[in-house]
Amino acid sequence: MSIPFTVLGGYLGTGKTTLVNHLLKHADGQRLALIINDFGAINIDAELISEQTDDQINLTNGCICCGMSAGFDEALDSLLTRNPLPDRIIVEASGVADVTAFAQYGHHPGLHLDGIIVLADAETVRAKARDRYVDRTVLRQLRGADLIVLNKIDLVTNAAADDVTDWLNGVAPGIPVVRSDHCDVPKEVLFGIDSGSLQPPSHAHLHEDYASWHFTHARPLRRDAVEAFIAALPEAVLRAKGFFCIEPGTRHVFQKVGQRASLTPSQDGSGTGTRLVAIGLAGQLDTARLETLAASLRA
């Protein structure tokens, strides 16, 4: 099984460090490994730290943070030789980095690209995008995302948040936007859903602003029907993952984050049937439409 690889990006001051700390504190048993550009800026609660060196922090919950002082390739190689291996590798790119360049490492042997998450500051993103010194960097990051997190909405009015969301939809068309206050976004939205537990997450695990939908089917499905279903999934589906059983009975792993979707043969031949989970914003995830699409799979 390959390790999911996630890139976190966004211009300076968007809240990347806040999000990293949030993920570390809510790892829930997963061994997260973070490669962080500005290593000294990560302020981790002292009770979480079990050991710290100049370029590495080991946490009591099994997570680890590495800096890039020796180079990104070296930091990644060190994580891929650990025992046990991390459950997920997250890269926090610098505020001026090209997130798509980092994403190429998601095709490294033993890894798979799970998504590019870019944060935007609700209060300042439009001004940054008009700044002749940084505009290209900001817009390149936004357009390279699979999912945009519009952070710091507590600093603007609801009307202003709506305006910024509409603006983002214009400059980065087709890329889903979720809003957050202090990066309070469920991991199920940011990351792939645990393949061992594909039943819909309970509302205790999802923020009240999010909803989920699930689908199961026992018999193999036609490949053309599966491909048509994936192509027709609405933009309101922020994250989706599952298994398709495709005629004559081969198992395929399905993943979707934002506009990025993949369907690949499973390396694990165990298990039968089709199981899917989709997550989106409450009030925007049209479960009736998803049920209609799913009916075409059974036809």
N, C-alpha and C positions, 0 to 999 in steps of 0.2 A: 504494500500500500504506500502511495506517495504522500508526502507531507504537504498540507495546504499552506500556501504562501500568499500573504496579504501585504499590500503596499498602502501606507498611510501618508497622505500628502496634504498640501495646502500652504498658502503663503504665510509669512511670519505673523504670529499673533492670532492665528485662527483657533487655537485650542488643541493642537496635536498632543502636547504633553499632558494636558488634562485627560484626554481620551486614553492615552497609554496607561496612566495611573489608574483610571477607571477599569480598564481591562485587566490589569494586574491584580487589583483588589477583588475582582469578581471572576477569577479564573475557573472557579467551581470544579477543581480537580484536574483541569487540563494543564499540561506542561507547556506553557507559552514561552517562546524564545523570541526576544526582541533584539533587533539590530538598530541602534540609535545613532544618528549622526552627531547630535550635540549631547554627548553622554552626560556631561556635568549638569545639564539642565533638568534631569529627571530627579525629582524629589520624592523618594519612596519612604513610606512610613517605616520608622525604625523597627517596629515589631515584626515587619515582614522580612527583614534582611537577616540571613543566616551567616553570610560571608561576603566580603567586599574586597576587591583588588583594584588596581588602577584602571583596568579596562573590563571589569566583569563584576556583576552583582548576582549572587545566588540568593534566591528567596526561599522562605520556609515553606511556601506552597508548591515548590517544585519548579517555579518559573525562573528564568534567567534573562539578564540584560547584558548585552555586549555593546561596546563602542566600536567605532570604525577607525581608530587611530592607526591600526596596522594595515588598513585597507578592507574594503567591503568583501572581496573574494576570500580573504583570510578569515574574516569573522564568520562568513557563511560556512566555509569548510570546517571550522572548529565546531559549529553546531551540528553538522551532518556526521561528525565522528563521535558524538556523545553517546553514552550508554546510561540510561535509555535515551532514545531519540526524542526530541520535542514533538508534541502533538500538533503544533502550529508554529510557523515562523512569521513574524510581523516585522516589517521594515518601516521605521519612521524616517521618511526622507526629509532632507533639509527644506527650509521654507522657500528656497529658490530652485529646487531640484526639478528635473524632468521626470515625473512619476512613471511615464511609459518606459523610460530607459531602465529603471529599477525593475519594472514588471517583467522584463525579458528574462530575468533570473528565475522567474516562476516556471520556466521551461527546462531548468537544470534537471539532470537525472535525479530521481528521488523526490522531486517537487512537482506541484501543479499550482498554477496561478488561480487563486480563489477570488481575487478581485482587487480593484484599485479604488480606495476610499479617499476622497478629497474633501477637506473641510473648508468652509467659507465663512467669513465673519459677516454676519447680517448687517452690522453697522457700517463696515468700511469696504466691502468687496467691490461695490460699483465704483467707488472713488479710486481704488487701486487699479481697477481695470481701465481707468481713464488716464492714469499716470503714465507719461511717456517713457519713464525709466523702467517701470515694472509691468506695464500692461500686457506685453507678450507673454511674460512668465505666468502671470495670473490666469490669463485666458487659456494658455496651453495646458496648465494643470487642470482646470475645470473641464476642458474638452477631452482630456485623457482619462477622465474618471469613469468608473462603472456605476458609482453612487456618490452623490454630493450630499454632505451633511451641512446644512445651513445652521451654524452654531451661533450662540450668543443672542438668541431671539428675545431674551429677557431685556436686552438693551434697546429694543425698538418696539414701536407699536404694532398691533396686529395688522393694521393697514400697510405699514411699511414692510412687514415680513411678507405680506402678500405681493407687494410690488417687487421685492427682491426675488421672490420665487418666480414670478412671471419673467423678470429679467434673466434669471438663470436659464429658464426654459427657452429663452430666445437665443442666448449666446452659446448654450450647450444643449441643443435640441435632442430630445429622446433620452436624456440621462435623468434618472429619477432623483428627486430632491426630497430629503427628510429634514425636518426642523429639530433643533435640540437646544436645551438650556444646560450649560455645563457638560455637554457631550453625553447626556443621559439618553443613550440609544441602546436598545437591547442587542446583545451579541447575535441573536438569531437573525437580526436584520443586517448586521455588518458582515457576518461570517456564514459559512455553510452550516447547515443543520447536521448534527451528529448522525452519520449514516446508520448507526446502530439503534437509533430511536427516531423513526420517521413519522410517528404519530404527531398530530398537531400539538404544539406547545400549549400548556395551559395559560390562562390569563395571569396566573401568579408569576409566570416567567416572562410574559410579554407586557410591555408598557401598555396602559389603557388606550393609547392612541393607535395601536396596531391590532390587526386581525389576521387570522390564519384560515386556510382551507386545505383539505386533504382529499386524496383519491386513492382507492385501492381497486384492483382488478385481478382475478385469479388466472385468467387464460392469456396465452401469448397474443400480442397485438401486431397488426400490420405495420411495417416500417413506414410506409407512406402516410398512414394515419398519424403515427407518432410525430413525424417530422412536420406535418401540417398543424398538429396541436401545438408544438413548440413555437412555430412561426407565428401562430395566432395569439399567443399569450399577451395580454394587455400590458402596457407600460406600468400600470398600477401594481403589478407583481414585482416587488423589490428584490425578493430572494425566493428561490425555489430549488429544491433538491429532491432526489429520489432514485428509484430504480424502475426502468422499463423492461418488461419481458417481451422481447420481439420475436416473431416467428422466425425459425422453427422452435424457439424456446431459449434463445440466448439472452443473457442478462446484460443490460447496459446501465451505466451510471449517468444520471442527468444532473447538471448543475446550471443555475442561472443567477447572475448578479447584474442588475441593471440591464444593459443591452447585450451583455456577454452570455452566451449559452453554449453548452457543450454536451455531447452525447457520445460516450466512449464505452467500448466493451469492458466489462468488469473483470478484474483480475481474480476476484473471488467468485467462483462459480456456484457458491452455496446460495440457497434462498430461491424462492419462486414467486411469480406474480409481479404485479406492478404496484408500487407505493410511491406516492408523491405528496409533498408538502409545499404550500406557497404562502408567503407572508407579504402583507402590504399595509398601507395606512387604513385605519378604521374609517369607514365612510367612503373610501375610494376603491377598496378591493371588492369588485363586483363578483360575489360568489355565485350568483345566478348565471352570469355569463360563463364563468369557469365550469359550472355544471353542464351547460350547453356544449361547451367545447369538449368536455370529457365524454359526453354522450356520443360524440362522433368517433371516439376511440373504440367504443363497444360495437359500433355498426359493422 
